Amino acid sequence: MPASGAVTRNTLRQQIADALRDEVLAGRLQPGEEFTVKQIAEQYGVSATPVREALVDLCAQGLLDSDQHRGFRVHQYSIADYRGMVEARMLVVDGIFRRDAALVPPRSAVTEPELGIGVALVSIRRRGEAAARAARAGDLDILIGYDIRYWRELGRLVSANDYIADFLHRLRVQAWVFSVPYLRSERDVLGWLWGGHVDLVDAITRGDAEAAVQVVRDYNAHSLEWAGYLEARAR
């Protein structure tokens, strides 16, 4: 059993990593912005060790870049990077739903494992409803949190492979890191916020793999259309 000091440090490490990730997702830490371990340690009133470990974790997740001489900076994703994220997501998610979505039983099922799936879908649907409301209202702060949790829980439900679920979660966070600065400066933000979360849950609840695949494809097409819009605006 690990010493209590190690547990405390690991917990603090995760808390700092979560806090910094939220700062990036909220746009309070901008792409390219630089900082040091000392600055973050002083900001949170903690020692340098858990801060350094948290920053290394965020580097491994692709959110930060490390420079031996200058400290750390928020990773700056390009539009091409975002397109790559969407295309990777398309390939993986399409495969998941074609293979697994039909295996999710309708809510009329009565066996104990299937009832557990039904309970999970109710929880995911609530997150999806909250995300869709936030998308309609243009509330990015609310939308990002619910959207990330929605997709993470849904990914773990429809895919038995934790490696795939973790990969998709990482892509989701990276895509939001790219998107936030653009969306916050966009006048017509409502036109670019996807809110089809409930439609996807409903399709999976019915065990309708084809409908689920179509919702996901429409979402990815929407994402690629936005990338094209950003490219045109940058010319």
N, C-alpha and C positions, 0 to 999 in steps of 0.2 A: 504494500500500500504506500503511495507517495506521501511524503511529508506534507503537513498542512501548509507550510510556507510555499511549497511548489504549487499546491492547489490554488492558493491565494494569488500567486503570481500569474498562473495560467488564466485564472478568471479575469484578473486585471488586464492581462494582454488581450483577451477577447473583447472586453468592454471598451478598451481604447480603440481596437480595430473597428468595432461596430460604430463607435462614435465618429471616427474619422471617415468611415464609409458614408455615414449619414451626412457629414459635412460636404463631402464631394457630391453626393446625390442631390443635396439641397442647393448646390451651386455656390455655397459659401467658400469652398476651396475650388478655385478655378483651374481648368486645364493649363498646365505649364507652371503653376504656382509652386514656389520652392519653400522648403522649411527644413529645419534640423531636428535631430532627436532632442536636443536641449530645449528648443522652443516649445515642442509638444509636451515634454516633461514638465516644463514650467507652467504651461497653460492648464494642464490637468492636475498639477500638484503631486506628481508621482516621480519615482526614480526612473533613470534612463533605461534600465534593463527591459521592463515590460513594454516600454514605448518602442525600443529598437526591435523587439520581437514582433510587435504588432505591425510596425512598418514593413518589416520583411515579409510578413504574411500578406499584406496588401500588395506588395510587389509581386508575390507569387500569383496573386489573383488578377494581375494585369492592371491594377488601378493606380499604382505608383511606379515611378522609375527611381533607381538608386544611382547616385553619383558619389564615388568615394571622397571627393574633395568638397562637394557642395551640399551634400545631404540628400534629401529626397524631393521629388516634385510630382505633381499630379500628372498622370499619363494623358497625353493629348491624342485622341483617336481621330483619324481622318474619315472622310465620307467613304472612301474605299474600304477602310477598316469596318465601318458600319455595314456596308454592303456584304462584306465577308461574313459578319456575324449573322445577318439575316439569312444568307444562303446556307450557312452551316446549320442554322436552326431549322430551315426548311427541310433539308435532307433528313435530319435526325427525327424531328417531330412527325413528319409525314410517315416515316417508317414505323415509329412507335404506334401511331394511331391505326395504321393499316394492320399492324401485327396484334396490337393489344386492346384497342378501344372496343372492339366487338366482344371482347371477353368480359367487359364490365357489364354485370347483369342489370336488367331493368329493376326499378325500385319495387316491383311487385314480388320479387324473390323473397323467400322466407327463411333460408338457411342462415345459420349464425355468421359465417364469414361474409355472406352477401349483405346481411344486415349491417355489418361493420363497414362495408363499402358504402352503403346507403348513408350512414351517419357521416362518414368522411365527405361525401358529396354534398350533404346539407351544409357542412361547415365551409367547404370550398365555394359553394354557391353564394353564401352570405358575403364572403370576401369579394367574389365577383360582382355582386350587386353594389357593394360599396365602391369598388373600383369603377364600375360603369357610371355611377352617380357622379363621382369625382371627375371622370372624363367629360361628362355632359356639362359640368359646372366649370371646367377648365382649372380645377384645383390640383396643380401638379404635386404639391406636398402630400396630399392625401392619396392621390392616385398612385404615386410611385411605391409607397409602402404597401398598399393593398395589392397592387399588381404583382410585385415581387413575391409576396407571400402566396398569392393565388396560384401563380405558375409553379412555385416550388412544391406546394402541396399537391397540385394536380399532376405534376411530373412524377412524384413519388407514388401516386395512386395508380397511374396508368402504365408505369414502367416498373418492372421488378428489379431493374438494374440501377443500383445506386450511383454507379459511375456515370451513367447517362444523365441521371437526374441532376447530379452535381455539376456536370458539364453545362447543361442547359441553364442552371441557376447562374453559373458564372457568366455565361453569354448574356443573360437577362440583365444582370447588374452592369456589365460593361456597356451594353446598348443604352442603358439609361444614363450612364456617365457621359457617353457621347451626346445623347439627345438633349440633356437638361439645358446647357447653355443656349442651344438653338431655340428650344421651345420657349424659354423665358424671354427671348427677344422677339418672338413671333407674334405679330398682331392677330392673325387669324388662327390662334392656337387650337381652338375647338375643332377646326377642320382636320387636324392632324392627330388628334388623340383617339386611339382605338378603344371602343367600349363594348366589344362583342363577347365579353367574359361569360355572361349568362347563357347566351346561345350555345357556346361550346359545352358548358356543363350540362345543359338540357339534352344535347345530342348524346353525350356520354351516358347520362342517366337512362336514356331510352335504349342504350346499346347500339346506337346508329353510327357505325364507324364512318360511313360515307359522308354523313352530314358533318361529323366532327372534322374529318379531313378537309371538307370544303370551307368550314369556318377558319381553320388554320391557314389554308391557302389564301383565302381572302385577306386575312390579317397580314401575311407575308407580302402579298401584292401591295397592300396599303403601305407597308414599311418601305418597300422598294420604290414606290411612287414618291414617297417623301424624300428618299435619298436623291432621286432624280430632280426633284424640286430644289433641293439644296445645291446640287451641282449646277443647275441652271442659274440659280441666284448668285453663285460664286463667280460666274464667268464675267 
